Amino acid sequence: MLQELLIERAKLVAECRALHDKALSEKRDMNADETATYEKSWTRVEEIGKLAERDERIKAAQRAGNTPAPGQPRMADLGEKGGKPYNGERRMAGPKQKVPVPCDDFDTDGYNAAFRSYLSCGRAETPTEELAILQGGSKRALAMGIDTQGGYLAPREFSASLIQALDDALFIRNLCTKLTVTSGQSLGCPSLDNDPADATWTSELGTGSEDSTMSFGGRELTPHPLARRIKVSKTLLRQAVMDVDGIVRERMLHKLAVPMENGYLNGSGAQQPLGVFTASDMGVSTSRDVSTDNTSTGVTADGIKEAKYTLKSQYWPGAGWIFHREGVKRIAKLKDGNGQYMWQPSIVAGDPATLEGFPVYASEYAPNTWTSGLYVGILGNFKYYWIADSLGMSIQALFELYAETNQVGYITRAESDGMPVLEEAFVRVKLGS
């Protein structure tokens, strides 16, 4: 490809020189047509020259020690044993399986402009952007932005702002520890499965008995795909004051928030988050269930106190309750032994109500079946629930499917995972038998 461009440049240079020499030999300036042809050809010569310079810098960096230029692939990405030219994709095992390779060019103005163009008209680039793309070096990134589903990888700025909006919209994400996976497929999460034994009194030179109880486990957080289809009015896209990517981001927020909250609470852990209400040895096991003093159809004041004091006091700072709205209504009626209501409403706008000194959060996705032996709430310190988000977010635009209703469809694919990493930081409220 580069050799063909260099041949093209040589021909263009020869044409420019011929025009110049002709006018010079005739002792005159070039006329308007000659000047237009000369300027057009020379602009293309400069574009090819920049491409050649960038290619040479890459090769020089590789010769100097396999140090890639900014936004360029590593030597290992250039093909098997570096012997095949890089084409913007990395081949995986099996026939015709390819995945995009992350690229620093995703953060360039050229890529962001092309992304907005794709959202607006379904094309990765418009004719007015072609020259800027060639000059800015984002052509390779644009090609890599097309994923195997025909979609487009969102710029990191777009993805990060959407995740921030999710944090603002979902109370549970604000309580949890959030991690971002920008490379690789999973994040290892070490867990303390068994505490060490207590220290023993000993002499000045003694070291105490050897501990054999502490053990660590290993868990993996793998951001799983979460897909939703959204539809936006073409009139809104055309007349709105905000950019098209802002409109798409707002609709995505609405569609992604619900399944994420549901997953963090009730997910099975199979290709989705592991929820806190899912009994699992990999998360919160049944050993953390508390049903003492509760009836088969309701929670009692003593049952609430039992749950509170089952949670070790070191986890109290930052801990909170989660119940369904119906559960909050029932608990709001409970009184302690002194006849005082245990649930206390907030007196500050935006602050949650409290129960036994801990904030109470209501979720529509908390369990709400008040039957013997089922979960109805949880008390926990959610900083020990880890959420892993991936910025590898893609969007596929559907311009023809909803033409009759004057709408544009967008299929969005985000990736997230979550799980409890320390079960003793949680206590589930369970009904009696």
C-alpha positions as CSV (number, residue, x, y, z in Angstrom):
1,M,0.0,0.0,0.0
2,L,2.7,2.5,0.9
3,Q,4.7,1.6,-2.2
4,E,1.7,2.5,-4.3
5,L,1.3,5.8,-2.6
6,L,4.9,6.6,-3.2
7,I,4.5,5.8,-6.9
8,E,1.5,8.1,-7.0
9,R,3.5,10.9,-5.3
10,A,6.3,10.5,-7.8
11,K,3.8,11.0,-10.7
12,L,2.2,14.0,-9.0
13,V,5.6,15.6,-8.4
14,A,6.5,15.1,-12.1
15,E,3.2,16.7,-13.2
16,C,3.8,19.7,-10.9
17,R,7.3,20.1,-12.2
18,A,6.1,19.9,-15.8
19,L,3.5,22.7,-15.2
20,H,6.1,24.8,-13.5
21,D,8.8,24.2,-16.2
22,K,6.4,25.0,-19.0
23,A,5.4,28.3,-17.6
24,L,9.0,29.1,-16.8
25,S,10.2,28.3,-20.3
26,E,7.5,30.5,-21.8
27,K,8.5,33.3,-19.4
28,R,5.1,33.7,-17.8
29,D,3.1,32.9,-14.7
30,M,0.8,29.8,-14.6
31,N,-2.7,30.5,-15.7
32,A,-5.8,29.8,-13.5
33,D,-6.3,26.2,-14.7
34,E,-2.6,25.4,-14.3
35,T,-2.5,26.9,-10.9
36,A,-5.6,24.9,-9.7
37,T,-4.1,21.7,-11.0
38,Y,-0.8,22.4,-9.4
39,E,-2.3,23.2,-6.0
40,K,-4.5,20.2,-6.0
41,S,-1.7,17.8,-7.0
42,W,0.8,19.4,-4.5
43,T,-1.7,19.1,-1.6
44,R,-1.9,15.4,-2.3
45,V,1.9,15.1,-2.4
46,E,2.0,16.6,1.1
47,E,-0.6,14.2,2.4
48,I,1.3,11.2,1.1
49,G,4.6,12.6,2.5
50,K,3.1,12.7,6.0
51,L,1.9,9.1,5.6
52,A,5.4,8.0,4.6
53,E,7.0,9.9,7.4
54,R,4.8,8.3,10.0
55,D,5.5,4.9,8.5
56,E,9.2,5.5,8.8
57,R,8.9,6.6,12.4
58,I,7.1,3.3,13.2
59,K,9.8,1.3,11.5
60,A,12.6,3.2,13.2
61,A,11.0,2.7,16.6
62,Q,10.8,-1.0,16.0
63,R,14.4,-1.2,14.9
64,A,15.4,0.8,18.0
65,G,13.9,-1.7,20.5
66,N,10.3,-2.4,19.7
67,T,9.0,0.9,21.1
68,P,5.8,1.9,19.2
69,A,5.0,5.4,18.3
70,P,1.9,6.9,20.0
71,G,-1.2,5.2,18.8
72,Q,0.6,2.6,16.9
73,P,0.6,-1.2,17.4
74,R,3.3,-3.2,19.2
75,M,5.6,-5.4,17.1
76,A,3.7,-8.4,18.6
77,D,0.5,-7.0,17.0
78,L,2.0,-6.9,13.5
79,G,1.3,-10.5,12.7
80,E,2.8,-13.9,13.5
81,K,6.4,-13.4,14.3
82,G,6.2,-9.9,12.9
83,G,6.3,-11.3,9.4
84,K,2.8,-10.2,8.2
85,P,1.8,-6.5,7.7
86,Y,-0.5,-5.1,10.3
87,N,-4.1,-4.5,9.1
88,G,-5.9,-3.1,12.2
89,E,-7.0,-6.5,13.4
90,R,-5.6,-9.4,15.4
91,R,-6.4,-12.9,14.2
92,M,-7.6,-15.3,16.9
93,A,-7.8,-19.1,16.9
94,G,-10.2,-20.5,14.4
95,P,-11.1,-19.5,10.8
96,K,-12.0,-15.9,10.1
97,Q,-12.2,-14.8,13.8
98,K,-11.0,-11.3,14.3
99,V,-11.3,-8.7,17.0
100,P,-10.4,-5.0,17.0
101,V,-7.2,-4.0,18.6
102,P,-7.3,-1.1,21.1
103,C,-5.9,2.1,19.7
104,D,-4.8,5.5,21.2
105,D,-6.4,7.2,18.2
106,F,-9.8,6.6,19.8
107,D,-9.2,9.8,21.8
108,T,-8.4,12.1,18.8
109,D,-10.7,14.8,17.5
110,G,-10.9,13.0,14.1
111,Y,-12.2,9.9,15.7
112,N,-14.7,11.8,17.8
113,A,-16.0,13.7,14.8
114,A,-16.3,10.5,12.8
115,F,-18.2,8.8,15.7
116,R,-20.7,11.7,15.7
117,S,-21.0,11.4,11.9
118,Y,-21.8,7.7,12.3
119,L,-24.5,8.4,14.8
120,S,-26.0,11.0,12.6
121,C,-26.0,9.4,9.2
122,G,-24.7,5.8,9.6
123,R,-21.3,6.4,8.0
124,A,-17.9,6.3,9.7
125,E,-16.7,9.3,7.8
126,T,-18.2,12.1,5.6
127,P,-16.5,13.6,2.5
128,T,-15.7,16.8,4.5
129,E,-13.8,14.7,7.1
130,E,-11.7,12.7,4.7
131,L,-8.9,15.2,4.4
132,A,-8.8,15.8,8.1
133,I,-8.6,12.1,8.7
134,L,-5.7,11.7,6.4
135,Q,-3.9,14.6,8.0
136,G,-4.7,13.6,11.5
137,G,-3.8,9.9,11.1
138,S,-7.1,8.6,12.4
139,K,-7.9,6.4,9.3
140,R,-6.6,3.3,11.0
141,A,-8.6,4.0,14.1
142,L,-11.7,4.5,12.1
143,A,-11.3,1.2,10.4
144,M,-10.7,-0.5,13.8
145,G,-13.9,1.2,15.2
146,I,-16.1,-1.1,13.1
147,D,-16.7,-4.2,15.3
148,T,-17.7,-7.7,14.2
149,Q,-21.4,-6.9,14.6
150,G,-21.2,-4.0,12.2
151,G,-21.2,-1.5,15.0
152,Y,-18.8,1.3,16.1
153,L,-16.6,1.5,19.2
154,A,-17.5,4.6,21.2
155,P,-14.7,7.0,22.1
156,R,-13.4,6.7,25.6
157,E,-14.7,10.1,26.6
158,F,-18.3,9.0,25.6
159,S,-18.0,5.7,27.4
160,A,-16.5,7.3,30.6
161,S,-19.2,10.0,30.7
162,L,-22.0,7.4,30.4
163,I,-20.5,5.3,33.2
164,Q,-20.4,8.5,35.4
165,A,-24.0,9.1,34.6
166,L,-24.8,5.6,35.6
167,D,-23.0,6.2,38.9
168,D,-25.2,9.3,39.5
169,A,-28.4,7.4,38.6
170,L,-27.9,4.1,40.5
171,F,-27.5,4.3,44.3
172,I,-25.9,0.9,44.4
173,R,-23.1,1.9,42.1
174,N,-22.3,4.8,44.4
175,L,-22.0,2.4,47.3
176,C,-19.8,-0.1,45.5
177,T,-16.1,-0.2,44.6
178,K,-15.8,0.4,40.8
179,L,-12.9,-0.7,38.6
180,T,-12.3,-0.1,35.0
181,V,-10.9,-2.8,32.7
182,T,-9.3,-1.1,29.7
183,S,-7.2,-4.0,28.5
184,G,-7.5,-7.7,28.8
185,Q,-10.6,-9.7,29.4
186,S,-10.9,-10.1,33.1
187,L,-9.7,-8.8,36.4
188,G,-8.4,-11.1,39.1
189,C,-9.9,-10.5,42.6
190,P,-8.1,-12.0,45.5
191,S,-10.4,-12.8,48.4
192,L,-9.6,-13.5,52.1
193,D,-11.5,-16.7,52.6
194,N,-10.4,-17.4,56.1
195,D,-9.1,-14.9,58.7
196,P,-5.7,-15.6,60.4
197,A,-5.8,-16.8,64.0
198,D,-5.5,-14.3,66.8
199,A,-2.0,-13.3,68.1
200,T,-0.8,-15.2,71.2
201,W,1.0,-13.9,74.2
202,T,4.6,-15.0,74.2
203,S,8.0,-14.1,75.6
204,E,10.4,-11.3,74.4
205,L,12.2,-13.5,72.0
206,G,9.2,-15.8,71.0
207,T,7.3,-15.4,67.8
208,G,4.1,-17.2,68.8
209,S,2.6,-20.3,67.2
210,E,2.5,-20.6,63.4
211,D,-0.7,-19.7,61.8
212,S,-2.4,-22.2,59.5
213,T,-5.9,-20.9,59.3
214,M,-5.5,-17.9,56.9
215,S,-6.2,-18.7,53.3
216,F,-6.8,-16.7,50.1
217,G,-9.1,-17.5,47.2
218,G,-9.2,-16.2,43.7
219,R,-12.1,-14.8,41.8
220,E,-12.4,-13.4,38.3
221,L,-14.4,-10.3,37.3
222,T,-15.1,-10.5,33.6
223,P,-17.1,-7.7,32.1
224,H,-20.0,-9.4,30.3
225,P,-21.9,-7.8,27.3
226,L,-25.1,-6.1,28.0
227,A,-27.2,-5.2,24.9
228,R,-30.2,-2.9,24.5
229,R,-32.0,-1.3,21.6
230,I,-33.0,2.3,21.7
231,K,-35.0,4.4,19.3
232,V,-34.6,8.2,18.8
233,S,-36.8,10.5,16.7
234,K,-35.1,11.8,13.6
235,T,-36.8,15.2,14.3
236,L,-35.2,15.3,17.7
237,L,-31.8,14.5,16.2
238,R,-32.2,17.2,13.7
239,Q,-33.6,20.0,16.0
240,A,-32.0,19.3,19.4
241,V,-29.6,21.8,20.8
242,M,-27.4,19.1,22.3
243,D,-25.1,16.9,20.1
244,V,-26.5,13.7,18.7
245,D,-24.0,11.7,20.9
246,G,-25.5,13.4,24.0
247,I,-29.0,12.3,23.0
248,V,-27.9,8.7,22.4
249,R,-26.0,8.7,25.7
250,E,-29.1,9.9,27.6
251,R,-31.3,7.2,26.1
252,M,-28.6,4.5,26.8
253,L,-28.5,5.6,30.4
254,H,-32.2,4.9,30.8
255,K,-31.9,1.5,29.2
256,L,-28.7,0.3,30.9
257,A,-29.5,1.4,34.4
258,V,-32.4,-1.1,35.0
259,P,-30.6,-4.3,34.1
260,M,-27.4,-3.3,35.9
261,E,-29.1,-2.7,39.2
262,N,-31.1,-5.9,38.8
263,G,-27.8,-7.8,38.0
264,Y,-25.9,-6.4,41.0
265,L,-28.8,-7.5,43.3
266,N,-30.1,-10.7,41.7
267,G,-27.6,-11.8,39.0
268,S,-26.7,-15.5,38.8
269,G,-23.1,-14.9,38.0
270,A,-23.4,-16.9,34.7
271,Q,-22.5,-14.4,31.9
272,Q,-23.8,-11.6,34.2
273,P,-23.0,-10.1,37.6
274,L,-23.3,-12.2,40.8
275,G,-26.0,-10.5,42.9
276,V,-25.9,-10.1,46.7
277,F,-29.3,-11.8,46.9
278,T,-28.0,-14.9,45.1
279,A,-26.7,-17.5,47.6
280,S,-23.3,-18.6,46.3
281,D,-20.0,-19.8,47.8
282,M,-18.4,-17.5,45.3
283,G,-20.2,-14.5,46.8
284,V,-22.5,-14.4,49.8
285,S,-23.3,-17.9,51.0
286,T,-26.2,-19.1,53.1
287,S,-24.1,-18.8,56.2
288,R,-24.8,-15.0,56.1
289,D,-28.6,-15.5,56.2
290,V,-30.4,-14.3,59.3
291,S,-34.0,-15.3,60.0
292,T,-34.0,-15.3,63.8
293,D,-37.1,-13.7,65.4
294,N,-38.7,-13.1,62.0
295,T,-42.1,-14.6,61.1
296,S,-42.9,-16.6,58.0
297,T,-44.7,-13.5,56.6
298,G,-42.8,-10.5,58.0
299,V,-39.8,-8.9,59.6
300,T,-39.9,-8.0,63.3
301,A,-38.1,-5.4,65.3
302,D,-36.0,-8.1,67.0
303,G,-35.3,-9.6,63.6
304,I,-33.8,-6.3,62.5
305,K,-31.6,-6.0,65.5
306,E,-30.5,-9.6,65.0
307,A,-29.3,-8.7,61.5
308,K,-27.6,-5.6,62.7
309,Y,-25.6,-7.3,65.3
310,T,-24.7,-10.2,63.1
311,L,-22.6,-7.7,61.0
312,K,-19.3,-7.1,62.7
313,S,-18.9,-3.6,63.9
314,Q,-15.8,-2.9,61.7
315,Y,-18.2,-3.0,58.7
316,W,-20.7,-0.6,60.2
317,P,-19.2,2.6,58.9
318,G,-20.5,2.8,55.3
319,A,-23.0,0.0,55.7
320,G,-26.6,0.3,54.5
321,W,-29.9,-1.6,54.1
322,I,-31.6,-2.5,50.8
323,F,-35.3,-3.4,50.7
324,H,-38.0,-3.3,48.1
325,R,-40.4,-0.3,48.4
326,E,-43.0,-2.6,49.9
327,G,-40.4,-3.8,52.5
328,V,-39.6,-0.2,53.4
329,K,-43.3,0.4,54.0
330,R,-43.6,-2.5,56.3
331,I,-40.4,-1.7,58.2
332,A,-41.5,1.9,58.7
333,K,-44.3,0.5,60.9
334,L,-42.0,-1.3,63.3
335,K,-41.5,0.0,66.9
336,D,-38.8,-0.9,69.3
337,G,-39.3,-2.0,73.0
338,N,-39.7,1.6,74.0
339,G,-42.5,2.3,71.5
340,Q,-40.3,4.3,69.2
341,Y,-40.4,3.8,65.5
342,M,-37.2,2.2,64.3
343,W,-37.3,3.7,60.8
344,Q,-36.4,7.4,60.8
345,P,-37.1,9.6,57.8
346,S,-34.4,11.9,56.5
347,I,-34.6,15.6,57.5
348,V,-32.1,16.6,54.8
349,A,-33.1,16.6,51.1
350,G,-31.3,13.9,49.2
351,D,-30.3,11.9,52.3
352,P,-31.8,8.4,52.8
353,A,-33.9,7.4,55.8
354,T,-32.2,5.4,58.5
355,L,-32.9,2.1,60.3
356,E,-30.9,1.3,63.4
357,G,-28.5,4.0,62.4
358,F,-27.9,2.8,58.9
359,P,-29.2,4.4,55.7
360,V,-32.1,2.6,54.0
361,Y,-32.2,2.3,50.2
362,A,-35.3,1.2,48.2
363,S,-34.9,-0.8,45.0
364,E,-37.6,-2.1,42.8
365,Y,-35.4,-5.1,42.2
366,A,-35.0,-6.2,45.8
367,P,-37.0,-9.4,46.7
368,N,-40.6,-8.7,47.4
369,T,-42.2,-12.0,48.0
370,W,-43.1,-12.3,51.7
371,T,-43.3,-16.0,52.0
372,S,-41.6,-18.4,54.4
373,G,-37.9,-18.8,54.0
374,L,-37.3,-16.1,51.3
375,Y,-35.0,-13.1,51.3
376,V,-36.6,-9.7,51.8
377,G,-33.6,-7.4,52.5
378,I,-29.9,-7.1,53.1
379,L,-27.5,-5.1,55.3
380,G,-24.0,-4.7,54.0
381,N,-21.0,-2.6,53.4
382,F,-21.1,-2.4,49.7
383,K,-17.5,-1.2,49.2
384,Y,-16.9,-5.0,49.4
385,Y,-19.0,-5.4,46.3
386,W,-16.7,-4.8,43.3
387,I,-18.0,-3.7,39.9
388,A,-15.8,-4.0,36.8
389,D,-16.7,-1.9,33.8
390,S,-15.1,-2.1,30.3
391,L,-14.8,1.0,28.1
392,G,-15.1,-1.3,25.1
393,M,-18.6,0.0,24.3
394,S,-20.1,-0.3,20.8
395,I,-23.1,1.1,19.0
396,Q,-24.8,-0.1,15.9
397,A,-27.0,2.4,14.0
398,L,-30.2,1.3,12.3
399,F,-31.4,4.0,9.9
400,E,-33.7,2.0,7.6
401,L,-35.5,-0.3,10.0
402,Y,-37.6,2.4,11.7
403,A,-38.0,4.7,8.7
404,E,-41.8,4.4,8.7
405,T,-41.9,5.9,12.2
406,N,-39.3,8.6,11.4
407,Q,-36.9,7.1,14.0
408,V,-33.3,5.9,14.1
409,G,-32.5,2.7,16.1
410,Y,-29.3,2.2,18.0
411,I,-28.2,-1.2,19.3
412,T,-25.8,-0.5,22.2
413,R,-23.5,-3.0,23.8
414,A,-21.8,-2.2,27.1
415,E,-19.8,-4.5,29.4
416,S,-20.0,-4.8,33.2
417,D,-19.6,-7.4,35.9
418,G,-19.8,-7.4,39.7
419,M,-19.6,-9.6,42.7
420,P,-19.2,-9.6,46.5
421,V,-15.6,-10.1,47.4
422,L,-16.0,-10.5,51.2
423,E,-19.1,-12.3,52.4
424,E,-18.8,-11.4,56.1
425,A,-19.4,-7.7,55.1
426,F,-23.1,-8.7,54.2
427,V,-26.1,-10.1,56.1
428,R,-29.2,-11.1,54.3
429,V,-32.6,-10.7,56.0
430,K,-34.7,-13.8,55.6
431,L,-38.2,-14.7,56.7
432,G,-38.7,-17.4,59.2
433,S,-40.1,-20.8,58.5
